[in-house]
Amino acid sequence: MIRDQPTLQLLTESPGGTEGGIPQLDLTVNFVPLDTSTDTHATPPVTTYTPAIINMDAGDPQFWRVSNSTSDAPLDLQVRFDDVAQTIQLVGIDAVPVTSQDGTQPGHLIPVKHFRLPPAARVEFIVNAPPSTVRVAQLVAQFINTGPLGDDIPTRPLLTMHVVPDNDAEPLNDDRVPAFTSLDTSRQMFAGITSATPSVTRTVFFEEKEDGTAFFINASGCVTAAGAQCPIQPYPLDTKFDNNKPPAIITTQGSVEKWIIQNHARETHELHQHQIHFKVLAQDNFEINGTQQAPGINGQFLDMVEVPYCDSAQLPCTKPFPQVQALMDFRGPDIGRLRVPLPHPRT
């Protein structure tokens, strides 16, 4: 469980995009603080961390479930043995087994060298313990450039993996996990969404003021499956959120919608959809500002997705905008208000 806490060294955060700089907030792993410490007398200043420790048998595979429970710090997770990236096998994302939908049960693992975990997202993966010849084995949160208006997210070690004798390692409790037999596909969630025709295609986008005082999510476009225009939000764009206003989007239970989620702001933002999941179809225009597409999520079901910042020489930012295309699944039992939280304020 990765959380954040106010920095204890009371130093000013480095400008966004500063590798090795002073982060906005410190991190903890299962409440173990990383003890962020910066030597301000060095030129340039040097920031060091004391990661948490996990004991493992040499070479043994372990199942890890990681939750990004920080307020607004995306984490680019990577396992490194002596600074060499290792392959991890994705099992599930946001509580949905990977590649398990639409007739592909029980699915198969997805090998990746790193995984981008936005705030409020969860990931499950298999990691192999290091051989005894490895000097330093760590789970690392890699540097993320969150944009000109974003926070500083430098590289930080989260966990150090210690190889110990068998009798000292943490028990794996393999006997508690029954062998896989089959899935009950009659109760499978999200099945058939790939072949569903979206009732509408909506464009929603993030926007914010340059001074960081206000953030917005705008529903700016809507087209039906027949090509007709449909209503968009019933108030002007960039309207401050007010719970007394009518809903920005009204949909019908049982429908599937296609959303194009854009970021017009000059810092990274995330869309978190409460109560339903969505299928990621594509990540577009990420490379324009040097951002890589998040590995392992295309075609998977998430409830949290990160959209990188808009990098433009003009203000406000202009096309092409970084965007994620997704199928939103409203076929479940949920009715009433389904929240799409506003981006977290940056302080």
Summary of the structure (lengths in Angstrom):
residues: 347
radius of gyration: 21.5
end to end distance: 22.7
largest distance: 67.2
contacts: 1008
relative contact order: 0.16
helix: 4%
strand: 38%
